[in-house]
Structure formats: structure tokens, C-alpha cells
Amino acid sequence: MKQYEGTYKLWWQYCQTADVDMYKAEVNHVISFLQSLFDAKNYQFGTFNSHRSALSLILGENIQKDYRISRYMKGIAKLRPSRPKYNCTWDPQQVINFLEKWDNSKISLQHLSYNVATLLTLVTGQRIQTISLIRTSNFRESSSDIQILITDQIKTSNINKLQPCLQIPFFLENPSICPATAIKNYLEITREKRSASDDRLFITHKSPHKPATKQTVSRWVKNTLKLAGIDTDIFKPHSARHASTSAALKSGIPMESIMQAAGWIRETTFTRFYQRKIVNNTTFAEQILSLES
């Protein structure tokens, strides 16, 4: 219901205007509704497919299987085909270099929250939803890393499918960007601010300190990217998953390791939706300007 809430609001508004029972509408009404959305905004095929699925849930499977709906959707697929959100991605090194300037033992709780959330997003290749669900009770620390089992339900949770286990290393070569050290500093600073009834890692940096939601963690990552010079009007927080995994492949890390870390079963998921060229738009210009006369 939460996923389809947007569809049902639009559908209810349409049915009120057209004087149609939203639970007993005919195929022609569904097509008319979809066409009104097509004319209103530049929605892509995936949006219309989601609307169709939502309406079939309340109108019956005959809507989903009707040949007229199928033909209409084929037309949408030709006119508004699904396209990847990003044609390229940013270089994670730019963000790492920025975070390296922060001293985790001296910065504010707000910036420490930014630091830890962004580092974990980059070094795990996981969705921000997964990062936001980290619980301190699931920590297993060794001399080389901190292992974190994700026990909450996530987008890819399924029967007989293993939950993610994040491996956060101690990066002793450069403690300023060591994710495991950053976590321990964060826990130490927030110890007195935590609620005994909730063991989630991230809490809000403003009082009262409550468990941070996925939206809050996402905003922290976005703010960090912006501070590091990434164009957040183009690249959203989820692009960190594209950037880190694409950079890992470029650096020579085996595909199997990338898939295991990010939680992908099929290689095509990465190659179709996440593997992008890391582009520096100033490279060409800088080379031209540096040419010797």
C-alpha cells in the first residue's frame, strides 16, 4: 500500500472528476487515466507499468491481462522507453579526499554522522536503506574488521535468501578514512545520547536524539556529496552505489567480489543498471590547456 499510495491518490482524483467508481472501473477508464498522466508529464515506461500493477490490485487481474491494456503499454514502451538514470558516474576518490580532511575525533556530531554514513555507503556498495538498518547488537569485531549482519527486512529480502553481512575493515594505512574506526568514534560520542530500547547505529544529531530514518541517512550522504563538490542536482545519494561499484571494477576487483559485496545475484543487474563510466568533464580541457607550445 505504501508503494502504490501515489497511484491511488492520482486514481482517486481521476475517478472523482470522471464520476467513476474507483473499484469498478472499466478498461477504457484505466486507459484514459494512463493517457492523462502521459499528457501531463514526461513519465517513463516504468512509471506506467507501476500504475498498471497498482490498479490491477484493486480492479482485478483482468485489467493486468486485458489485450487493450497490453497494446497500450507496448505503445508507451516505444514512445517512453525505460532508460538508465545515469549515463556516467562520479569518482569516489573525490569524496574520499574530502572526508580525509576531517578529524573524526574533533568534528561535530553532525559532520561525524555525515562521515560515517557516507563511508559505509561507499565501502559496502549497499543501498542506503541497508545502511540505515545497521544495529549495534549485530556487530562482530575482530582485529581486522567489523562484521555487521543485517537482520531487518530490506528490499531484496526473500525466503531462502541470505541477508547481507557487511564487512567493515580497519584501514590502518590511513586512519582518517578508516570506516571501522569512524564507527567506533561515532559510538563513543553518541553513547550517552542513545536510547536503551533501540540499538540502531545511526541517531539524529539534534536533540532529542532519535533513531535516524532512511530519509535522514540519505540526506546526510547527499549533503556530504555536495560539500565534496559532487553535483547533487544530477547525482542523488543512491548514485554512491553506482560510483563505488564502477570504481571497484575499474580498479581490477573481480566481478564476483563486487556482486557479493553489493548483494547482487546476477551479473546483468550490475552491468545494466549500475556499471557506468567514471567521467571527469574537465579532463579534455585540462589536457588542452597544458599542451606545450
Secondary structure, DSSP 4 states (H G I P E B T S, - for coil): -TTTHHHHHHHHHHHHHHT--TTS--HHHHHHHHHHHHHHS---HHHHHHHHHHHHHHH-HHHHH-HHHHHHHHHHHHHS----S-SEE--HHHHHHHHTTS-TTTS-HHHHHHHHHHHHHHHH---HHHHHT-BGGGEEE-SSEEEEE--S--TT--TT-PPPEEEEE--TT-GGG-HHHHHHHHHHHTGGG--TT--BS-B-SSSS--BPPHHHHHHHHHHHHHHTT--TTTS-TTHHHHHHHHHHHHTT--HHHHHHHHT-SSHHHHHHHT--EE--TTHHHHHHHT---
